[in-house]
Amino acid sequence: MPQSASFAVEEHVHGETVWVALRARGADWSWLTPAEAVELGRAFIEKYSTAKQAAE
């Protein structure tokens, strides 16, 4: 999973349940379902994509 100095992402499997945990700059962990993580990622790409910014 991606890691950087400013954020960490972990995958946790509890039985049949999978969680994606996201932590930014030492804050508490946020636990997302895989579908929520995908939705968040897509929203970030849409909003912050360099290709989109270059077109504006």
CNS distance restraints for C-alpha pairs under 8 A (distance, minus, plus):
assign (resid   1 and name CA) (resid   9 and name CA) 5.79 0.50 0.50
assign (resid   1 and name CA) (resid  10 and name CA) 6.10 0.50 0.50
assign (resid   1 and name CA) (resid  11 and name CA) 7.52 0.50 0.50
assign (resid   2 and name CA) (resid   8 and name CA) 6.56 0.50 0.50
assign (resid   2 and name CA) (resid   9 and name CA) 5.86 0.50 0.50
assign (resid   3 and name CA) (resid   7 and name CA) 6.09 0.50 0.50
assign (resid   3 and name CA) (resid   8 and name CA) 4.69 0.50 0.50
assign (resid   3 and name CA) (resid   9 and name CA) 6.29 0.50 0.50
assign (resid   4 and name CA) (resid   8 and name CA) 6.33 0.50 0.50
assign (resid   5 and name CA) (resid  25 and name CA) 7.76 0.50 0.50
assign (resid   6 and name CA) (resid  24 and name CA) 5.73 0.50 0.50
assign (resid   6 and name CA) (resid  25 and name CA) 4.99 0.50 0.50
assign (resid   7 and name CA) (resid  22 and name CA) 7.27 0.50 0.50
assign (resid   7 and name CA) (resid  23 and name CA) 5.51 0.50 0.50
assign (resid   7 and name CA) (resid  24 and name CA) 4.17 0.50 0.50
assign (resid   7 and name CA) (resid  25 and name CA) 5.86 0.50 0.50
assign (resid   7 and name CA) (resid  26 and name CA) 8.00 0.50 0.50
assign (resid   8 and name CA) (resid  22 and name CA) 5.84 0.50 0.50
assign (resid   8 and name CA) (resid  23 and name CA) 5.21 0.50 0.50
assign (resid   8 and name CA) (resid  24 and name CA) 6.45 0.50 0.50
assign (resid   9 and name CA) (resid  20 and name CA) 6.97 0.50 0.50
assign (resid   9 and name CA) (resid  21 and name CA) 5.56 0.50 0.50
assign (resid   9 and name CA) (resid  22 and name CA) 4.65 0.50 0.50
assign (resid   9 and name CA) (resid  23 and name CA) 6.51 0.50 0.50
assign (resid  10 and name CA) (resid  20 and name CA) 5.85 0.50 0.50
assign (resid  10 and name CA) (resid  21 and name CA) 5.06 0.50 0.50
assign (resid  10 and name CA) (resid  22 and name CA) 6.65 0.50 0.50
assign (resid  11 and name CA) (resid  18 and name CA) 7.09 0.50 0.50
assign (resid  11 and name CA) (resid  19 and name CA) 5.83 0.50 0.50
assign (resid  11 and name CA) (resid  20 and name CA) 4.67 0.50 0.50
assign (resid  11 and name CA) (resid  21 and name CA) 6.13 0.50 0.50
assign (resid  12 and name CA) (resid  18 and name CA) 5.78 0.50 0.50
assign (resid  12 and name CA) (resid  19 and name CA) 5.13 0.50 0.50
assign (resid  12 and name CA) (resid  20 and name CA) 6.32 0.50 0.50
assign (resid  12 and name CA) (resid  21 and name CA) 7.28 0.50 0.50
assign (resid  13 and name CA) (resid  17 and name CA) 5.79 0.50 0.50
assign (resid  13 and name CA) (resid  18 and name CA) 4.51 0.50 0.50
assign (resid  13 and name CA) (resid  19 and name CA) 6.34 0.50 0.50
assign (resid  14 and name CA) (resid  18 and name CA) 6.29 0.50 0.50
assign (resid  18 and name CA) (resid  33 and name CA) 6.71 0.50 0.50
assign (resid  18 and name CA) (resid  34 and name CA) 7.02 0.50 0.50
assign (resid  19 and name CA) (resid  31 and name CA) 6.15 0.50 0.50
assign (resid  19 and name CA) (resid  32 and name CA) 5.66 0.50 0.50
assign (resid  19 and name CA) (resid  33 and name CA) 5.06 0.50 0.50
assign (resid  19 and name CA) (resid  34 and name CA) 6.34 0.50 0.50
assign (resid  20 and name CA) (resid  31 and name CA) 5.75 0.50 0.50
assign (resid  20 and name CA) (resid  32 and name CA) 5.12 0.50 0.50
assign (resid  20 and name CA) (resid  33 and name CA) 6.00 0.50 0.50
assign (resid  20 and name CA) (resid  34 and name CA) 6.05 0.50 0.50
assign (resid  20 and name CA) (resid  37 and name CA) 6.79 0.50 0.50
assign (resid  21 and name CA) (resid  29 and name CA) 6.06 0.50 0.50
assign (resid  21 and name CA) (resid  30 and name CA) 5.51 0.50 0.50
assign (resid  21 and name CA) (resid  31 and name CA) 4.54 0.50 0.50
assign (resid  21 and name CA) (resid  32 and name CA) 6.22 0.50 0.50
assign (resid  22 and name CA) (resid  29 and name CA) 5.57 0.50 0.50
assign (resid  22 and name CA) (resid  30 and name CA) 5.17 0.50 0.50
assign (resid  22 and name CA) (resid  31 and name CA) 6.54 0.50 0.50
assign (resid  22 and name CA) (resid  32 and name CA) 7.84 0.50 0.50
assign (resid  23 and name CA) (resid  27 and name CA) 6.01 0.50 0.50
assign (resid  23 and name CA) (resid  28 and name CA) 6.26 0.50 0.50
assign (resid  23 and name CA) (resid  29 and name CA) 4.71 0.50 0.50
assign (resid  23 and name CA) (resid  30 and name CA) 6.31 0.50 0.50
assign (resid  24 and name CA) (resid  28 and name CA) 7.88 0.50 0.50
assign (resid  24 and name CA) (resid  29 and name CA) 7.86 0.50 0.50
assign (resid  32 and name CA) (resid  36 and name CA) 5.63 0.50 0.50
assign (resid  32 and name CA) (resid  37 and name CA) 5.88 0.50 0.50
assign (resid  33 and name CA) (resid  37 and name CA) 6.25 0.50 0.50
assign (resid  34 and name CA) (resid  38 and name CA) 6.24 0.50 0.50
assign (resid  35 and name CA) (resid  39 and name CA) 6.22 0.50 0.50
assign (resid  36 and name CA) (resid  40 and name CA) 6.10 0.50 0.50
assign (resid  37 and name CA) (resid  41 and name CA) 6.08 0.50 0.50
assign (resid  38 and name CA) (resid  42 and name CA) 6.12 0.50 0.50
assign (resid  39 and name CA) (resid  43 and name CA) 6.17 0.50 0.50
assign (resid  40 and name CA) (resid  44 and name CA) 6.19 0.50 0.50
assign (resid  41 and name CA) (resid  45 and name CA) 6.17 0.50 0.50
assign (resid  42 and name CA) (resid  46 and name CA) 6.07 0.50 0.50
assign (resid  43 and name CA) (resid  47 and name CA) 6.09 0.50 0.50
assign (resid  44 and name CA) (resid  48 and name CA) 5.63 0.50 0.50
assign (resid  44 and name CA) (resid  49 and name CA) 7.47 0.50 0.50
assign (resid  45 and name CA) (resid  49 and name CA) 4.92 0.50 0.50
assign (resid  46 and name CA) (resid  52 and name CA) 7.55 0.50 0.50
assign (resid  47 and name CA) (resid  52 and name CA) 7.96 0.50 0.50
assign (resid  48 and name CA) (resid  52 and name CA) 7.52 0.50 0.50
assign (resid  48 and name CA) (resid  53 and name CA) 7.38 0.50 0.50
assign (resid  49 and name CA) (resid  53 and name CA) 6.42 0.50 0.50
assign (resid  50 and name CA) (resid  54 and name CA) 6.04 0.50 0.50
assign (resid  51 and name CA) (resid  55 and name CA) 6.43 0.50 0.50
assign (resid  52 and name CA) (resid  56 and name CA) 6.63 0.50 0.50
